[in-house]
Amino acid sequence: MDAMDRKILAELQQDGRLTITELAARVQLSVSPCHRRLRDLEAQGAIRGYRAVVDPGALGLHFEALVFATLRWEAPDTVTAFEEVVSAIPHVLQAQRLFGEPDYLLRVATADLAAFQQLYDERLARLPGVQRLTSTLVMKHVVEDRPLPG
């Protein structure tokens, strides 16, 4: 990946809806080579996809919590089972496996505290292999959806 590829990625992170003509102009490259580079970045997996960034409040999701999960390591398939079930819960926006304790960090969005409590009691507390869950509420987003540094 060279400096031009990094420029292309930086521009697309700021506005993924740019036309190829607009993108080429912003990175000061002609359309055809810009389009070829864009296709190469997609084929290499540097660009994993395109999406709209939606305000959670527009969907009625006004409550966010971070849930830390510590697992019991009783069986070798504990991690696989946990990750499969977590992946199937739509309100889990992100799930990250961590080094040390806790084992996982889950970012969860719901309508309100009552909806979070219901999700917690009915789904999260019943996740396979869970020994302990600890939650904290998100008060405010200070940095969110920041483009990756080049």
C-alpha positions, 0 to 999 in steps of 0.5 A: 500500500502506497501513499496514494492508496492511503489518500484514497482510503482517507477520503472514503472514510470521510465520505463513502458515497463519493463518485469515482470522479469526485474521489479521483479529483480529491486525490489528484489522480485521473479517473481510470487509475483511481478506479483501478486502485479502488478495485484493488483495495476492495479485492485485497480486503483493505476496504471491507464494505460500505455502509451508512452511519445511522444515529442510534436515537433515530431507531429509538436506541437511546441507552447504551451499556458496556458489558464485561464478560468473564467465562468459565473455561470448563470445555474447549468449545466454550469460546466458540459457543459463547461467540456464536450466541453473542453474534446472534444478538442484534443489540450487541453492536460490538463484541471484542475478545480481550487478553486477561480478565475480563474475557470479552467486552460487549457494546450493547444498545437498547431503547432504555434501562428497562429494555437493557434489563430484559436483554440482560436477564433473558439473553446476556446472563444466559450466554454459554460459559459465563461466570460473571457479567459486569456492566457500566452505562455509557454517559457520553460518546467523546470519540466515535466512528473516527477514521483510521489513521493513515 
